[in-house]
Amino acid sequence: QRAKCRYEGCPVQLYQALRAGNPAPYSALIRTDGFTVLSTSPEQLLRKQGRRIETRPIKGTRPRGATPAEDALNAEALRTSEKDRAELLMIVDLERNDLGRVAEFGSVCVEQLYHLEHYARVIHQTAQVKAVLAEGNDVFDCIYALFPGGSITGAPKVRAMEVIEELESTRRGIYTGSVGYIGFDGNAELNIAIRSLQLKDGYLDYQVGGGIVWDSDPESEYQETLDKGRAIRETVDALCQKL
């Protein structure tokens, strides 16, 4: 889904409101001469510390419950969903292969498989894929191997991107790209630009989406996009006049 509204206020104020409504570990505000990016992403594309590299894909989402009991039920539904577990495992295998292209042989490992992370509006299912960077490779080799993130392309990655190119009528812009930093020491932290907005020429643009597999239920997938975008939508509705 894609939404657009008029916004002529302060980008920093909007970013602060977004972070208050949806605290996320990989948030960022980037202002350029032509546009501003506001990201409250929960997903990591790449972390590099020395030769240690990792990625943390997300697959599987449920809304937070209105009560602790409902919250626990939603978490258990995600934890026991064969479909969501299969999706995450597929992407973990893809990311293991991607990291393996630049890692020391035998160093790729998976930790915290099917781990649940609780955010303000949603519960996500995640995993951590780690490796040791092979001698002679650097952070740019890592980015080349991982980008774009497998969780937002699907597998096989190249063919999935070809299908996306055929089906989507508009360019994604920053959405599902990446925001982060690369240090002079070669260390880096990059997100996957979901829950992210672009402000340009007085218009605010944001998108939400979900993965489609052979046994996807259309209504459930649509509801997932609403759940993912709820925190942004509520903040934007409070600050913007919709088109």
Secondary structure by P-SEA (a helix, b strand, c coil): cbbbbbbcccaaaaaaaaaaacccccccccccccbbbbbbcccccccccccccbbbbbcccccccccaaaaaaaaaaaaacaaaaaaaaaaaaaaaaaaaaccccccccccccbbbbbcccbbbbbbbbbbbbcccccaaaaaaaccccccccccaaaaaaaaaaacccccccccccccccccccccccccccccbbbbcccbbbbbbbbbbcccccaaaaaaaaaaaaaaaaaaaaaccccc
